[in-house]
Amino acid sequence: FLDCPASAAGVLVCLLEYPRSRRKKGSTMERCGQKYLTAVVKLFGPLTRNYYIRAILHAALAVPAGFLLSTILGTVCLGIASGIYLLAAVRGEEWTPIEQKPRERPQVGGTIKQPPSNPPPRPPPDARKKQPEVGG
């Protein structure tokens, strides 16, 4: 009987945590199938984007799990996640979706520049002569 709410809470945490957030600097690799869950997370707006709310949610889910010995490890993990989200929220971070940029095709005329004015480097005339093959 107590297993059903715990399973629902686990599914909720997994749905909330699976989509990665876009980094402020650098690039972020999108997880497999993330775009579908990103749409769900974006649908709930500030409830899922705000890290203060995520910290409170993780802490609230950790409290009931702390009463059973078999769920102590999950409680510790949710508590640590709550602390990390609280620290990130204090620093001003927020969950932002990874949006695919449209690929720009390079224009053929735009990529070709002036041809080189100097010829390619060549070895001196002495080195260009064929060397007689040895051993055969």
N, C-alpha and C positions, 0 to 999 in steps of 0.2 A: 504494500500500500504506500509506503514512504518512498518507494523507488520511482514512481511516476513523476513527482515534482522534481526529483533530482535529475532524472533523465531530461526533462524539459529544460531545466536550468543549464545542463551541459550542452544541449543543442543550441540554446540561446547564446551561450558564451562562444561556442564554435562559430556560429554564424556571424557574430560580432567581431571576432578576432581574425578570421581567415583573410579578409581583404587587407592588403598592405596599404599603408598611407604613402603618399608621394613625399619624397624628401625635399627639403628646401634647396639643398645643393646636391649636385650629382644626379645620377640616374637611379631609378628604382625598377627592378624587374618585377613584372606582374606575375602572380601565381597562376597556375593552370585553372581555368574556369573562374577566375576572380571577377571578371567583368559582370557576371550574373549576380554574384553576391554584392558587388559594389552598387549595383542598381538598387538592391534591397536596403543597403545601409544608407544610401543617399535619400531613399524614400522617407525615412524617419527623421531626416533633417538634423537639427541641433541636438536631438536626444542621443544620436549615435556619434556625431562629430565632436562633441564637447568631451574633453578628457576628465573634467570634474564629474560629470554624470557617469562616465564609465568607472571612475574610481569608486563612487558611491554604490553603483550596481555590483561591482565585484566584492566590495566589503559586505554588502547586504546578502549576497549569495554565500559568502564564507561563514556567516554566523550560524545558520542552521546546520551546516555540514560539520561544524566543530563539535557537535554533541555526540557524534558516533565515532567510535574508535576506527572503524574501517574507512572513514572519509577524512581523517586528519591530514593526510598528505595533500588531498585536494584543497582542504581549507588553507593550508600553508601556501600553496601555489596561488590561490585566489587572493590571499592577503598580500603576498609579494606583488602580484599584478596590480592590486589596488594602490599600493604604495608607489609603484612606478608610474601609474597614470596620474596620481596626485602630484608627483614631482614634475612630470611633463606638463601638467596643467598650470602649475605655479610658474613654470618657465615660459608660458604663453604658447605652447604647442597645441595643435588641433589636427584632427584627422581630415586629410584632403584626398579625394580620389585621384587615381592615376588615370589620366585621360590621354588617349592615343592622339598624337599629332598627325595630321594628314601628311602623307609623304609627298615631298615636292620632287617633281621630275627635273633633272638637270637639263637646261636648254642647250641644245647642241651648239648653237651659235654663241652662246654665252660662255661656254667652257673653253672654246678654242681661242687662244690668244695669238699674239704675233709669233711667227716662226723664229727659231733662234737665228741670230745674225752671225754667230761664230760657228765654224765647222766643229764636229766632235773631235776630241783629242785622239791623235793617232800616234803609234809608236814611231821612233826614229827610223829612217830608211834602212839602216843596217839590221835592225831587229825584224823588219818586215820580210826579209829574204827567207826562203824556206830552208830549214836546217835539214841536212841529209839524215835519213832515218838510220839509226844504229841497231844492229842485231837482226837485220833481216834482209 
